[in-house]
Amino acid sequence: MYIRCIDAIYYLGMRDQAWLQQQLGEIWRLHFPDVQERNPVRIMFGRRAYRRLGSISTDPQDPEQTIIRVTGWFQYPQIPVEIVRSVIVHEMCHYAHGFHSGGAQQHTYPHAGGVIRREFAERDLEELYDRQQEWLREEWPKFLRKHYKGNYIKNPNKKGNKQ
């Protein structure tokens, strides 16, 4: 199904839950084949958050299941697929380190000492990490200015920047 907006035509059927699950499966197969799936992992679009682009948690209804959520903004076709994939990789790094995976946590804090960047590098994804950081710094604020109707934060990567 297509919808015409003021400045673009969007395809509404592509970025759905099935597409997201396919992205997770492909990333797992290509970049995390060493990580055992200790419990079922579901991925879903969450609310349209502008700062927290992804999260990983244990399902409150089923503690044996892991949920990865990505911001609902990622359903928009203007967001490059590689940005969506980089956030999924980020959450998979947490899973690989034992956060919400049923395995032993390898670190006390999920982001301590640049562990995510090192994991990207160890999985030969450092270029993806760098492109993600650049896109978020340069393009994400532009996207939000255009689409976000609430209290917009000028640069979502800097705290205390309300306009």
N, C-alpha and C positions, 0 to 999 in steps of 0.2 A: 504494500500500500504506500502511496506517495502523498505527500502533502506539500503544497507550495506556500512558502513563507515570503516575507518581504524581499529577502536577498538570496534565498537558496531553495533548493528542493531537497527535502529530507526523505530518506527511505526509512520507514518506521518498523520494518520487519526484521532488520538485520541484527541489531544489538539487543537480543533478548537473553533470557536465562540460558537457553540452549547454547547460544553463541559464547556466552561467558564460560559455561562449563567446558565447552570445546577448547577455549583458550587455556584454561587451567590444565586440562588433560594434555594438551600439546606441550605446554611449558614443563609439566612434570616429566613427561616422556623424554623430551630433548635435553633438559637442563638439571633435572633432579632425579635421574634414574637410580641413584644411590640411596634415596630417601624412601624408606618403607612407609606405606600408608597404614599406620597403626590403627586408625579409626576412620570411618567415612568422612570425606571432606565435601562440603557443599559450598558453592560460591553464589553470591547474589548481589544485585544492585541494592544499595541502601539509600538513605536519604541523600539529598543533593547538598552534601557538605563541601565547603570550599577550602577548609584547612586539612581535615582528616580524609585523605583520599582512599585509604584502605584500613581494614582492621581484621584481626583474627581473634576468634573467641570460641569457647565451648558452648554448644547449644544448651540453653537453660532447660529445655524440655527433654533433652537426651544428652547426658554428659559424656556419652560414648561417641558423640559426633562433633566435628569441627565445622565452624562457619567462617568463611572469608567473605567480607563485605567490601565492595568498592563503591565509591560515590556514584550516586544516580546521574551525575553530570556525564559520566562516561558512556551513557546511552546516546549522547549527541554525536553525530558523525563528524563534527568539527574537531573532536578530540582524536588525535592520531592513535591508531591501534597500538603502536609501540609504547605509548604512554600508559595505556590500559595494561598492557603486558608487563611493563616495568613495575607497576604497582602490584600486580599479581606475583611477580618474582619476589618483590620485597616481602610480601606476606608469606610466601613459601620459604623464604629464608628464616622467618620466625618459626614456622612449622618444623623445618629441618633442625633448628636449634632446640627443639623440645617444647616450645610454647604452644599450649593447647593441642598437642599432638598425641598425648598419652605416653610420650617418652620423657626421659630425664632432661631437664633444662640444662643447657650447656653454659648459660650465662645468667647472672643475677638480674641484669637489666637488658631488655631486648635490643637497645641501640648503643650499648656501652662501647666506647673506644673505637667507633667506626666499623663495628662488626658487619653491618649490612653492606657497606661498600666493599669490604674485604671478601664477603661471600659472593657478591656480583663478580668481582675480579677472579676468584677461584673457579667460578663457573664460566669463565670467558665471556662475561657480560658487562665488563667495565665500560665499554663504549655505550651500551644501552643506558647504564647508570648516568653517565655524563650527559647524554642527549636528554634524558629525562630531567635532570637538574637544570639544564639550559632552557628547555621548553617551559618548565614550571616557572622559572625566573622571568622569561621574556613573554611567553604567550598566554599563560594561565591568567594573569591579571587582565589582559585584554579580553579574553573569553568571558571572565566574570563581569567586567564592566558592561559588556554587551548583553549578558543573559541574566545576571543576578539582580533581583529586585529588592532585596533586603538591605541591611546595613552592610555595605560592601567594604571589605578590607582591601586597601590599595595594593598591598603585596601580601598574599596569604602566607608567605614564608617568613614574614617578620611579625612578631607579636606587638600588640599595642599600636596598630597602624590604622585605626578607624578613621573614616572620612566623614 
